[in-house]
Amino acid sequence: MTMTADWLKDKLLRLERKNAFDGSLVFGTSKFNKGTGRASRSLQPFQTLIDKDTGLIGSDLVRSRSCPVCGEAPGPGLFIKDGFRHVRCPKCGLIYVSLILREDIMIRYWREETAWLSVLHSTPQSDMDRLKFQYGLDVAEGILGESESPGKLLDIGAGAGDFALKAKERGWETTALELNPETADYLEREGIQVIVRPLELSDLPPGTFRLVTMWEVLEHLTDPRSVLLKARDLLTDDGLLLIVVPNAGSLVTRILHEKSNTFGGHSHLNHFDVGSLSTILDGTGFSISEMETILTELGSINNYLDFQDPYLGDAKEFWPYVTPELIHDKLWGSRLLVLARKGG
């Protein structure tokens, strides 16, 4: 059901809806992570390729890069995790992986990766995602305004395909871009057009889509600027871009540092916060309409502060005054949700 734009101003309603798809709050952190399979999946598929002397992935498998936001040479190293060096850009502040897997290895990984798909297909995750995707569409449609029909939508990096299906249910003429053949086949059977190649190799005409979405995609891209520029060209003049990325400025990441599961250099290459995400959007011709956070990861915070495993512990509340409302007011949630229009 499409909601009118008035609800966007209702802070308490928006918080209530965000809490409803926050798995840590709904199920408890340990139960959610075990129920979705996060606790058992392999977080590092390239562990055997790490050089024991340097702690880094073998040099023949990686290539170097400068800051993908501003082009500055790599800044000081913050830490090495699972064979990948994470650095902070001295100019724009982006935390990113400076030595990344070669493009051929990366593409093969995404085409063959199934462990994360099993997480996305789990019942607890699917239940939470349905509510999350509905929330995102409600925000986007509220900003776009009412129309006879929603229009055309491009979902870049369709993942398990649930968002593309939700958008189709809502009346959007949906196209999905996804490299994983399992998801591509599934969506095609459901009547959704699928492009099984990188965006830069697609032949989509400019000015086609009223809404372009990237749900936790930008952090995986070797060159996020070029993809954002392409996405901008594909939007209609009144179109909207929806992005969700892990928030490097979140409270959970600031507390856990490299222990945070958001850091995984084989696939999470770019770690945006409010400042760096604003910078890259501005630099690629977007004007931000809405920026907020979703998902608190309060349970992980409480577990870590109680000396338990942050993702599998069952600690009680540690800071009673650190609430979901406070976290989202401060933009400390573990994911940034941003909607942006073309132009200044």
Secondary structure, 3 states (H helix, E strand, C coil): CCCCHHHHHCHHHHHHHHHHCCHHHHHCHHHHHHHHCCCCCCCCCCHHHECCCCCCECHHHEEECCCCCCCCCCCCEEEEECCEEEEECCCCCCEEECEEECHHHHHHHHHHCCHHHHHHHCHHHHHHHHHHHHHHHHHHHHHHCCCCCCCEEEEECCCCCHHHHHHHHCCCEEEEECCCHHHHHHHHHCCCEEECCCHHHCCCCCCCEEEEEEECCHHHCCCHHHHHHHHHHHEEEEEEEEEEEECCCCHHHHHHHHHCCCCCCCCCCEECCHHHHHHHHHHCCEEEEEEEEECCCHHHHHHHHCCCCCCCCCCCCCCCCCCHHHHHHCCCCCEEEEEEEECC
